[in-house]
Amino acid sequence: MITLSEAKVWLITGCSTGFGRHIAQQAIEAGYNVVVTARNVEQVTDLTAGHEDQVIALPLDVTNPEQIRNVVDRTIERFNRIDVLVNNAGIGYFSSVEESVEEETRKMFEVNFWGLMHVTNAVLPHMRSQKSGHIINFSSIGGLTSFPTLGYYHASKYAVEGISESLAQELHPFNIHVTLIEPSGFRTDWGGRSSVKTETSIPELKESAVGQMLQGIGLGAGQEPGDPAKAAEAVIKVVETTEPPLRLLLGQQAYEAATYKFNNLLASIEQWKEVTVNTDYKQ
């Protein structure tokens, strides 16, 4: 049984619903010390009930630098360290690339990419000092492969993927792990309250896959095959292993989409290998 003095300290963003809430609940049940955060802290204070000795709830908008500093400072003040950072906070945006609203896409990048990185950079000095830690960055199967109507969302998650790969290499000497979580469809609120949609008005696009997908958004809400409680179990398992992976796909659809993408990518690379390698200077 984990004693509170031995328990790892988890800092989790976006705990009001979905993955963040499930991960927080299971980390608390496992006996870890947990800092739960949300833009509206009243939505997560219930998680502290009966666990006041191991859980604190703090307000956090990941686009607010002052709140980020406060959360990190309060966490260190209370628990003296941060062992696990779960960058879960994120939003979605649905539109054709051509018709996307820049204000909305920039807002999404501020949360999905810059917010994630600002929280990470605030935590890193403490992890480097203690020479240990684990950063869990929520990406998506949409960080590996793309679909119509999600172009800018994909761009934000591809950015998370790229910077996480570099970060993992930079932090390896400090015994700090980085893991990307790449879910497919799960029964969270991502396709509802946590996303924005801009309808298409271009006739040709209305009749294409863009129009079909935009019309279908929301129809499958609540029917996704992924179980967020099982996803939370998987995240805790990754944190508890001695050799965590850089990437963890979640969901059958994620597995199928990723293997389809990379099998085809490898085949294309091999098909064009001669052209590729012949662009170097002759030795």
Secondary structure, DSSP 8 states (H G I E B T S, - for coil): ---TTTS-EEEES--SSHHHHHHHHHHHHTT-EEEEEESSGGGTGGGGTT-TTTEEEEE--TT-HHHHHHHHHHHHHHHS---EEEE----EEEB-TTT--HHHHHHHHIIIIIIHHHHHHHHHHHHHHHT-EEEEEE--GGGTS--TTBHHHHHHHHHHHHHHHHHHHHHGGGTEEEEEEEE-SBSSSTTTTTEEE-----HHHHTSHHHHHHHHTTTTTT--SB-HHHHHHHHHHHHHSSS--SEEEESHHHHHHHHHHHHHHHHHHHHTHHHHHTTS---
